[in-house]
C-alpha cells in the first residue's frame, strides 16, 4: 500500500492547487486515490477543497463506507471507474468554467486543435446528462471513460483519471486550457471582415489632418 501520510498531503496540495486556479470553488468537485485494490482515500462531502486538512480525508472501501464521516456524494462515480479500470490510481472531478461551458452546451472537445494535446487528448468526449450523485451518472460516463482519460459530464464539469493524483490534476488543467483556447479561437475567427466597398467609403469620410471635422 502507498504511504498514506504522503497521499494525504498530496491530496491537500492538489485541492489547494485546483482552488487557487479557480478550477474548484466552494464545495464543488472531488478527489480520490486508490490505496489498494478495494481501499481508497477520498475527499469528504460538502468541504471546500482549498481548505482541507489531512484529518478531513476519508478512507473508504469499495462501497464508499467510512466510519469517520460522509464521503463525497460522487463516490458512486469514482467507485464505478475504479472497478472498470484497474489502471486508474486517482480521479479528479471539477466544475472548471471553460470545460463546463462545453459540458452545458452539449459539445465535446477536439484535442487536435493544439499540437501539445493532439496525442495526449485526441478527443474529450461528452457523456449524456445525468443526475449528480446517482448511479445514473456513473452509467453515463463508463462507456467513454473506458477508452478516454478525460470526459466531460453533461451539464456537470469534467472528470479525469490517471495513475496518480498529480497526473490526474495535470490532465484536468490541460482539458481546461484546451477548452479555453477552443472558445477563444472561435471568437478570434468570428469577426466578419469589412468588405472593400465599406472600407473605402469609411476612408473617404475620414477628414485629413487640418481639414476639420466630418460635420464641417
N, C-alpha and C positions, 0 to 999 in steps of 0.2 A: 504494500500500500504506500502511496506517496506520502511525503512528510506533511502531516495535517497542519502544523503550525505555519509552514511555508505557504500552503494552499490558502489558508485563511487570510494571511497577509496579502497574498496576490489578489484574492477576490476583493478585498478592501481597496487595494490600489487600482484595480480595473474599474470598480464602481466610481471612485473619485475621478479617474481619467475620463470616463464617459460623461459624468456630471459636469466637469469643467468645460467640456466641449459642447455642452447643450444637447447631447445625444440622448440623455436621460434626464428628465426633470421630475420634481416632486417624487411621488412613489411609483412612477412608471418603470417598466422594464423589469427584467430579472436575469440572474446569472446562476449557472450551476457548473459543477465539475464532477467527474466520475472519480470516486475513491477506489473502488474495486468493481467487480462485475455487478454487484447488486447493492452498492452503497454509494451515496452521493452527498455532496456539500452544496447547499442551495441558499439563496437569499430569502429572507422572511417576507411575509405578506405585509403590504402597507408601509414599508420602510423606504425612506429616501436613500438611493444607492450612493449618494455622495456623502452621507452621514453615518455610514455603517461602522460598527465596531466588531472586532473579532468574535466577541461573545454573542453577537446577534445572528451569526451564521448557523445554519441548522444542518445536522447530519440526518439523512433520511434513508429508508430502504426503498426498494423498487416501487412500493405502493405510496410513497410520499409521506409516510407516517413518522412523526418526530415527537418525542416526549417533551422537548424543550420549548416548542412554540409552533405557530401556524406557518407552514411553508407557503411560498408564492402560489397564487391561485392558478398559475400557468404550469404547475408541476405535471399535470396530465400530458401536456405537450412535450415537455422535456423528457419525461419518462418514456413516452412512446418513441421518441427519436433515439434515445439510448438503447432501447430494446431492438429497434430496427437496424441500427448501425453500430456494430461493435467497435468500429474505428474511431468513433466520436468520444473525445475525452472532456469536452467543455462546450457550453452553449451560451450565447449572448442573445438577448432579445431587447429591443429598444424601439421607441416611437420617434426615431430620429426624423427631423422635419422634412428634409429633401426626399428621403426614401419613402416616408409616409405619404408625401404628396402623390407619388406614383401609386402607392397601395390604395389610396382612397379614390384615385381617378381610374382605376382598373387597367393600369398599364404595367408591363414588366420592363426590365432594363436590358439594354443591349450592350454587353461588355466590350464588343468590338469597336465601340466608339473611341476608346482610349487604348493606345499601344500597351500601356502597363497593365490593363485589365483584360485584354483580349484572350490571353492564355489562362489567366487565373479565374476569370469570371466571364466566360463567353456569353453567358446569359444568366440573369437573375429572374427566375420565373415568378409569376403571381399566383398564389393559392386562392381558391374560392373563398368568399367571405363566410365567416363562421363566428359564433358567439364566443368571446374570450372566456377562458377558464372552464370550458366544457370539452368532453371527448370529441365533439364535432370539429373543434379547431385542430386537434391532432390529426383527425381523419382527413381534413382538408390539406394538411401540409405534407403528410407522409409520402404521397406519390411523387412530389417534387424533390423533397429532401433526400430521397433515395439516390438521386443522381446529381444533386447540386448541394454545395456547401452554404449557400445563401438563398433565402426565399423571402419574397415579400408576402406579408399576410394581408389578405383582402381587407382594406379599411383599417389596418391594425399595426402597421410598422413593418419591421424586418427581423428575421432570426438568422443567426449564423452559427455554424458548427465547425469545430476543428479538433486537433489532437490535444491542444492545451488552451488555457484561457487567454493568454497573450495573443495567440494566433486567431482565436475567435473574435477577440476585440479588434485586432487589426483588420480583419476581414469586414467587420461591421463598419469601421471607419472608411474602408475602401468602397464599399457599396454606397455609403453616404456621399462620398466625393464623386462617384460615378453619376449618381442621381443629380447632384448639384450641377456638374458640368453638362449633363444632358439637357437640363432645363435651360441653363444659361446659353448653350449653343443654339437652342431653338429660338430663344429670344434674340440672340445676335443675328440670326439669319431671317428674322421675322419682319424686318422693316422693308417696305416696298421702296425701291429706288425711284427717285423723281424722274419722270420722263424728260427727254431732251427739250421738248417743247415748253414744258412748265419751267424747267431750269432756265431757259433763255428768256422767258417772259419775266421771271423773277430778277434776272440780271439786268434787264432793260429798265426795270423800275427802281434799281438801286442808284441813288444820286452819286455823282462823282464828288470827291473832296472839294469843298468850297462852292458847290453848286446849289446849296440849300437843301431843304427837306423835300420829301416826296409830295407833300401837300402844297409846297411852294407858294 
